[in-house]
Amino acid sequence: MAIPASLDMGLTSEQVLEAFRRALNDMTDEQINAKFTEISAKITAVEERLTALEKEE
C-alpha cells in the first residue's frame, strides 16, 4: 500500500479544524455524505493507480 503524503497547506491544526467545522455547518448532512462519498471514491481511484504503478516496477 502506498504511504500517503501530507499536504502542507500553511495552516495550523487549529485553523484546519476551524475551517472543517465551518464547512460542516454550511452543509446539510446529505451534502456532507455526498462529499465524503466523492472523496472516498477519489482516494480509492488513486490507491488503485498507485497499486498498478507499484506492480509495474
A tleap script that builds the chain and sets N, CA, C and O, in Angstrom:
source leaprc.protein.ff14SB
mol = sequence {
  NMET ALA ILE PRO ALA SER LEU ASP MET GLY
  LEU THR SER GLU GLN VAL LEU GLU ALA PHE
  ARG ARG ALA LEU ASN ASP MET THR ASP GLU
  GLN ILE ASN ALA LYS PHE THR GLU ILE SER
  ALA LYS ILE THR ALA VAL GLU GLU ARG LEU
  THR ALA LEU GLU LYS GLU CGLU
}
set mol.1.N position { 0.842 -1.172 0.000 }
set mol.1.CA position { 0.000 0.000 0.000 }
set mol.1.C position { 0.893 1.242 0.000 }
set mol.1.O position { 1.934 1.269 0.656 }
set mol.2.N position { 0.490 2.228 -0.713 }
set mol.2.CA position { 1.266 3.459 -0.798 }
set mol.2.C position { 1.171 4.238 0.505 }
set mol.2.O position { 0.163 4.186 1.209 }
set mol.3.N position { 2.231 4.955 0.806 }
set mol.3.CA position { 2.244 5.794 2.004 }
set mol.3.C position { 1.697 7.167 1.619 }
set mol.3.O position { 2.193 7.790 0.680 }
set mol.4.N position { 0.673 7.645 2.343 }
set mol.4.CA position { 0.105 8.953 1.991 }
set mol.4.C position { 1.097 10.079 2.275 }
set mol.4.O position { 1.835 10.040 3.259 }
set mol.5.N position { 1.100 11.061 1.415 }
set mol.5.CA position { 1.954 12.233 1.602 }
set mol.5.C position { 1.130 13.327 2.257 }
set mol.5.O position { -0.016 13.569 1.877 }
set mol.6.N position { 1.719 13.985 3.243 }
set mol.6.CA position { 0.987 15.056 3.902 }
set mol.6.C position { 0.949 16.280 2.997 }
set mol.6.O position { 1.855 16.516 2.197 }
set mol.7.N position { -0.111 17.043 3.143 }
set mol.7.CA position { -0.272 18.267 2.371 }
set mol.7.C position { 0.079 19.453 3.252 }
set mol.7.O position { -0.501 19.626 4.324 }
set mol.8.N position { 1.017 20.263 2.809 }
set mol.8.CA position { 1.380 21.452 3.565 }
set mol.8.C position { 0.514 22.596 3.080 }
set mol.8.O position { 0.752 23.162 2.013 }
set mol.9.N position { -0.491 22.931 3.869 }
set mol.9.CA position { -1.416 23.993 3.491 }
set mol.9.C position { -1.036 25.326 4.129 }
set mol.9.O position { -1.682 26.346 3.887 }
set mol.10.N position { 0.006 25.311 4.936 }
set mol.10.CA position { 0.420 26.539 5.592 }
set mol.10.C position { -0.522 26.947 6.714 }
set mol.10.O position { -0.525 28.107 7.127 }
set mol.11.N position { -1.323 26.007 7.213 }
set mol.11.CA position { -2.276 26.297 8.285 }
set mol.11.C position { -1.916 25.487 9.520 }
set mol.11.O position { -1.339 24.403 9.425 }
set mol.12.N position { -2.266 26.031 10.677 }
set mol.12.CA position { -2.070 25.279 11.904 }
set mol.12.C position { -3.186 24.242 12.013 }
set mol.12.O position { -4.194 24.322 11.310 }
set mol.13.N position { -2.995 23.282 12.891 }
set mol.13.CA position { -4.029 22.266 13.115 }
set mol.13.C position { -5.341 22.906 13.534 }
set mol.13.O position { -6.417 22.485 13.108 }
set mol.14.N position { -5.241 23.926 14.372 }
set mol.14.CA position { -6.441 24.612 14.837 }
set mol.14.C position { -7.173 25.301 13.686 }
set mol.14.O position { -8.403 25.294 13.634 }
set mol.15.N position { -6.421 25.889 12.773 }
set mol.15.CA position { -7.042 26.553 11.618 }
set mol.15.C position { -7.728 25.547 10.701 }
set mol.15.O position { -8.808 25.818 10.177 }
set mol.16.N position { -7.107 24.392 10.508 }
set mol.16.CA position { -7.713 23.350 9.678 }
set mol.16.C position { -9.002 22.866 10.321 }
set mol.16.O position { -10.023 22.734 9.645 }
set mol.17.N position { -8.964 22.597 11.633 }
set mol.17.CA position { -10.170 22.144 12.330 }
set mol.17.C position { -11.275 23.189 12.274 }
set mol.17.O position { -12.440 22.845 12.071 }
set mol.18.N position { -10.931 24.446 12.449 }
set mol.18.CA position { -11.934 25.513 12.381 }
set mol.18.C position { -12.546 25.605 10.988 }
set mol.18.O position { -13.758 25.775 10.852 }
set mol.19.N position { -11.729 25.497 9.969 }
set mol.19.CA position { -12.241 25.531 8.597 }
set mol.19.C position { -13.170 24.349 8.351 }
set mol.19.O position { -14.211 24.490 7.709 }
set mol.20.N position { -12.789 23.188 8.863 }
set mol.20.CA position { -13.625 21.998 8.699 }
set mol.20.C position { -14.948 22.178 9.431 }
set mol.20.O position { -16.004 21.864 8.882 }
set mol.21.N position { -14.906 22.677 10.658 }
set mol.21.CA position { -16.139 22.921 11.419 }
set mol.21.C position { -17.048 23.905 10.699 }
set mol.21.O position { -18.258 23.697 10.613 }
set mol.22.N position { -16.465 24.962 10.190 }
set mol.22.CA position { -17.273 25.973 9.494 }
set mol.22.C position { -17.889 25.394 8.235 }
set mol.22.O position { -19.053 25.658 7.931 }
set mol.23.N position { -17.121 24.611 7.507 }
set mol.23.CA position { -17.641 23.995 6.287 }
set mol.23.C position { -18.787 23.039 6.608 }
set mol.23.O position { -19.789 22.998 5.895 }
set mol.24.N position { -18.634 22.278 7.677 }
set mol.24.CA position { -19.688 21.349 8.059 }
set mol.24.C position { -20.972 22.081 8.431 }
set mol.24.O position { -22.069 21.610 8.131 }
set mol.25.N position { -20.840 23.210 9.071 }
set mol.25.CA position { -22.017 23.973 9.479 }
set mol.25.C position { -22.723 24.605 8.291 }
set mol.25.O position { -23.894 24.972 8.393 }
set mol.26.N position { -22.039 24.737 7.180 }
set mol.26.CA position { -22.616 25.344 5.979 }
set mol.26.C position { -23.271 24.315 5.063 }
set mol.26.O position { -23.858 24.677 4.043 }
set mol.27.N position { -23.174 23.039 5.421 }
set mol.27.CA position { -23.664 21.975 4.551 }
set mol.27.C position { -24.710 21.131 5.281 }
set mol.27.O position { -24.685 21.005 6.505 }
set mol.28.N position { -25.616 20.565 4.512 }
set mol.28.CA position { -26.583 19.635 5.093 }
set mol.28.C position { -25.909 18.278 5.268 }
set mol.28.O position { -24.842 18.032 4.706 }
set mol.29.N position { -26.532 17.406 6.044 }
set mol.29.CA position { -25.993 16.057 6.218 }
set mol.29.C position { -25.879 15.341 4.879 }
set mol.29.O position { -24.903 14.633 4.635 }
set mol.30.N position { -26.853 15.519 4.025 }
set mol.30.CA position { -26.823 14.873 2.712 }
set mol.30.C position { -25.657 15.377 1.875 }
set mol.30.O position { -25.002 14.598 1.183 }
set mol.31.N position { -25.396 16.682 1.938 }
set mol.31.CA position { -24.270 17.245 1.190 }
set mol.31.C position { -22.941 16.729 1.742 }
set mol.31.O position { -22.019 16.429 0.983 }
set mol.32.N position { -22.852 16.630 3.068 }
set mol.32.CA position { -21.626 16.129 3.692 }
set mol.32.C position { -21.395 14.680 3.297 }
set mol.32.O position { -20.283 14.301 2.928 }
set mol.33.N position { -22.450 13.865 3.373 }
set mol.33.CA position { -22.319 12.452 2.993 }
set mol.33.C position { -21.928 12.307 1.532 }
set mol.33.O position { -21.108 11.455 1.189 }
set mol.34.N position { -22.505 13.126 0.677 }
set mol.34.CA position { -22.156 13.081 -0.747 }
set mol.34.C position { -20.689 13.454 -0.950 }
set mol.34.O position { -19.998 12.839 -1.761 }
set mol.35.N position { -20.218 14.453 -0.222 }
set mol.35.CA position { -18.818 14.883 -0.341 }
set mol.35.C position { -17.882 13.784 0.145 }
set mol.35.O position { -16.868 13.510 -0.497 }
set mol.36.N position { -18.210 13.147 1.274 }
set mol.36.CA position { -17.385 12.044 1.764 }
set mol.36.C position { -17.361 10.895 0.768 }
set mol.36.O position { -16.317 10.278 0.558 }
set mol.37.N position { -18.485 10.606 0.162 }
set mol.37.CA position { -18.544 9.548 -0.847 }
set mol.37.C position { -17.657 9.904 -2.034 }
set mol.37.O position { -16.920 9.058 -2.541 }
set mol.38.N position { -17.729 11.148 -2.470 }
set mol.38.CA position { -16.899 11.621 -3.583 }
set mol.38.C position { -15.412 11.509 -3.244 }
set mol.38.O position { -14.616 11.036 -4.054 }
set mol.39.N position { -15.053 11.944 -2.050 }
set mol.39.CA position { -13.653 11.902 -1.631 }
set mol.39.C position { -13.177 10.457 -1.510 }
set mol.39.O position { -12.063 10.134 -1.921 }
set mol.40.N position { -14.010 9.595 -0.951 }
set mol.40.CA position { -13.657 8.178 -0.811 }
set mol.40.C position { -13.425 7.535 -2.174 }
set mol.40.O position { -12.491 6.752 -2.349 }
set mol.41.N position { -14.269 7.866 -3.122 }
set mol.41.CA position { -14.114 7.320 -4.477 }
set mol.41.C position { -12.798 7.787 -5.098 }
set mol.41.O position { -12.109 7.013 -5.762 }
set mol.42.N position { -12.458 9.047 -4.881 }
set mol.42.CA position { -11.200 9.575 -5.419 }
set mol.42.C position { -10.001 8.896 -4.767 }
set mol.42.O position { -9.023 8.572 -5.440 }
set mol.43.N position { -10.079 8.682 -3.466 }
set mol.43.CA position { -8.986 8.009 -2.754 }
set mol.43.C position { -8.822 6.589 -3.274 }
set mol.43.O position { -7.700 6.133 -3.499 }
set mol.44.N position { -9.927 5.893 -3.463 }
set mol.44.CA position { -9.886 4.529 -3.988 }
set mol.44.C position { -9.250 4.500 -5.373 }
set mol.44.O position { -8.425 3.635 -5.666 }
set mol.45.N position { -9.637 5.448 -6.221 }
set mol.45.CA position { -9.074 5.510 -7.577 }
set mol.45.C position { -7.571 5.766 -7.532 }
set mol.45.O position { -6.815 5.151 -8.284 }
set mol.46.N position { -7.140 6.655 -6.670 }
set mol.46.CA position { -5.713 6.966 -6.554 }
set mol.46.C position { -4.954 5.744 -6.036 }
set mol.46.O position { -3.879 5.418 -6.540 }
set mol.47.N position { -5.516 5.069 -5.028 }
set mol.47.CA position { -4.862 3.875 -4.498 }
set mol.47.C position { -4.738 2.794 -5.568 }
set mol.47.O position { -3.716 2.111 -5.646 }
set mol.48.N position { -5.771 2.636 -6.389 }
set mol.48.CA position { -5.718 1.651 -7.471 }
set mol.48.C position { -4.629 1.992 -8.479 }
set mol.48.O position { -3.908 1.111 -8.948 }
set mol.49.N position { -4.513 3.271 -8.807 }
set mol.49.CA position { -3.469 3.689 -9.751 }
set mol.49.C position { -2.086 3.472 -9.160 }
set mol.49.O position { -1.172 3.016 -9.848 }
set mol.50.N position { -1.934 3.803 -7.874 }
set mol.50.CA position { -0.637 3.606 -7.228 }
set mol.50.C position { -0.267 2.130 -7.169 }
set mol.50.O position { 0.887 1.762 -7.389 }
set mol.51.N position { -1.241 1.295 -6.873 }
set mol.51.CA position { -1.000 -0.147 -6.843 }
set mol.51.C position { -0.554 -0.643 -8.209 }
set mol.51.O position { 0.384 -1.432 -8.322 }
set mol.52.N position { -1.237 -0.172 -9.245 }
set mol.52.CA position { -0.866 -0.565 -10.610 }
set mol.52.C position { 0.551 -0.109 -10.939 }
set mol.52.O position { 1.318 -0.861 -11.539 }
set mol.53.N position { 0.903 1.102 -10.558 }
set mol.53.CA position { 2.252 1.610 -10.810 }
set mol.53.C position { 3.301 0.818 -10.042 }
set mol.53.O position { 4.380 0.537 -10.564 }
set mol.54.N position { 2.985 0.460 -8.806 }
set mol.54.CA position { 3.930 -0.314 -7.998 }
set mol.54.C position { 4.156 -1.694 -8.617 }
set mol.54.O position { 5.266 -2.221 -8.546 }
set mol.55.N position { 3.140 -2.278 -9.212 }
set mol.55.CA position { 3.260 -3.595 -9.838 }
set mol.55.C position { 4.122 -3.526 -11.102 }
set mol.55.O position { 4.760 -4.511 -11.474 }
set mol.56.N position { 4.140 -2.361 -11.759 }
set mol.56.CA position { 4.935 -2.196 -12.984 }
set mol.56.C position { 6.418 -2.161 -12.671 }
set mol.56.O position { 7.239 -2.491 -13.527 }
set mol.57.N position { 6.771 -1.768 -11.467 }
set mol.57.CA position { 8.203 -1.612 -11.108 }
set mol.57.C position { 8.898 -2.899 -10.970 }
set mol.57.O position { 10.092 -2.927 -10.674 }
savepdb mol mol.pdb
quit
